[in-house]
Amino acid sequence: MGAKQLNWKRVAYWVLASRRMDALEEERLMPERRVRYQFSARGHELSQVILGMLLTHPKDGVSTYYRARPLLLALGVSLEEALAAALAKAGGYSDGRDVGVIGNLPGRQGPTVLPMAGDVGAQFTPAVGWAQAIRYRAEVLGEEVYQGAIAVAHGGEGAVATGGFWSALTIATTLRLPVLFYIEDNGYAISVPGVLQTPGGNIAQNLAAFTNLQVLDGEGTQPQETARLLHEAVAYVRAGHGPALLRLTVPRLSGHSGQDNQAYKSQEVLAAEVARDPLPALRRFMVPAYLTLEAWEALVAQVQQDVDAALEAALGRPEPDASQITRYVFAERDKEGALEVQQAGGIAPEGLHLPTGTDRPQPTAPRLTMVEAIRRTLAYELRLNPRLVVLGEDVGQKGGVHTATLGLQEEFGPARVFDTSLSEEGIVGRAVGMALAGLMPVAEIQFRKYADPATEQLSNCGTIRWRTANRFAAPMVVRMPGGFAKVGDPWHSVSDEVRWVHAIGWQVAYPSNAEDAVGLLRAAMRSPNPTIFFEHRLLLDDSRARRPYPGDNFVLPFGKARIVRTGKALTVVTWGAMVYRCEQACQLAEVDAEIVDLRTLKPWDQTTVVASVQQTGRCLIVHEDTLTAGFGAEVSAVLASKAFTYLDAPIERLAVPDIPIPYNPGLMEAALPQVERIADAMHGLLTF
């Protein structure tokens, strides 16, 4: 669709509407404190509206950022919905839960706007995940409706300095994915000029020789040039040639936000920006070639009337219901037990359901190691669910650094089990985009510590359902080995599972044996919620963790602990590799202790733990994570609240001191809770 084919009257309508909305917010609603955060799009409207009008495929996906309201309007967000979001009213993008400009749009016979984030650069890797899902659904699943669809990653010149941008660029170009990187360059990231974001201040020039990337560059304020460049970029990607990057320069005719007075810009710079305002350029282009002066003025009046009416409707909306604020952290069910399905993301919105399974094991094989059990479970679920994919560094031909995916690529092919670039941000962010596009990604992070670069994507993924008030969800599984093994060290032996318990919206599984690993991993891969699946390094091949394979239908519920050993003298609460040390300590101390293996930390089985402590009157909590603010502190706090009157001794905790795990084996053992120390702690509680 070139300049002549565009409906320029509609372009003008949305440009004028965006400009009117910004004016109302800046001049009225912010001074009245009805709008708390305001991010004006003045100067950015023309290119965004044209881009939105070119995204006509129903499976297009757009991953954008907070200065993108003109794009959202062009893609179908109503004036009232956009204003209601800015006013934090009921409804809107998030039902008042998120900043008003952090939008989303489930595909309604048109493109999907992926849930936006307030983090700069966080939009890029989910966009390439959506693009890879387009290819997967078209080529592997044979869904013709995805043919010709593209993903758009939209950001500013400041965002090109982030790791997310470079990770997404690497993924898109190495795989030649159908994704358009649209960078609107207004010259400033808040107050920092573009020359400090990228050498020379022009990302297009710097990427001109980048392999497998079509690079376009131009001005985004002149209607014909803007339309030509956007059409060329979109057409190139939609034709299947691979990714493209388009940089358009635009003025930012406002501060970064409503609180920014732009004192860092000289009067000359401000005047030059006003001179490049695309709205007068659009008027000159359209009058009289497309509209008479009278028709233009009538359009301006119509837009003002429509926006003002939408504002009154938005102001008339009720405030969000505060009693509902804790809803939608996780998937919910109605009174009849039916799942309240999100509008987009995961397999449920498309009417697909997986078997519920049984929690009764039906052993069908000799004892397996935990890693063999994980591998067998992944293989079965790959056969069962064609939407499931496994991704991560070295998971392909190598079979994973822990061999959990050995042979899976040979059986299921590189489209379903595939290696990634060395970027955890890219692994998790890509998985988020895939999940939003209706796949079930199972991502492997080789060691717990390596997840640190992906923390932003993990955090954002967990809050998607809550932030969008159940419009979107991104169910996925992140497998994450960690903990000590035959030796330790500060990089590969990190536990720190409490970080993911604290991360909103994530389930956390921490099995201690092969049978539990099967049941919990299968539950995670069939769950409507994202899950961190923690695999203890020592237990992957440890003989004590071996169990018979419990069957292909075995599923364990989250939040149900296992009583490893019954007893009446005291309760020991533990998980992971510490389960076996606690069993040894019981034998050494000759104590009639009840050992509770939590198995999952979010949710965790408070009922079983409290009931056990009410019976024994004493509790020892043992874990491998560091002591301060470890999950044992949460267990202790709950027991102090719900079982205080039953306690005959203080609640005790044994954990790693607040240090990393050392490399030397002797030092490592000195840091870990040892069997003798656990036994001594048991005796101490019994003699209190």
PyMOL commands that set and color helices and strands:
alter all, ss='L'
color gray80, all
select helices_A, chain A and resi 8-29+45-54+69-75+79-86+124-140+144-146+159-161+163-175+194-196+199-201+203-206+223-238+267-275+278-286+293-315+322-324+348-350+370-384+408-412+424-436+448-467+498-502+514-525+538-540+543-545+578-589+606-616+631-642+644-646+665-671+675-686
alter helices_A, ss='H'
color red, helices_A
select strands_A, chain A and resi 61-63+112-113+151-156+179-185+188-189+192-193+214-219+244-249+367-368+388-392+417-419+440-444+477-482+507-509+531-536+547-548+562-565+570-574+593-597+600-602+619-626+652-656
alter strands_A, ss='S'
color yellow, strands_A
deselect
rebuild
show_as cartoon
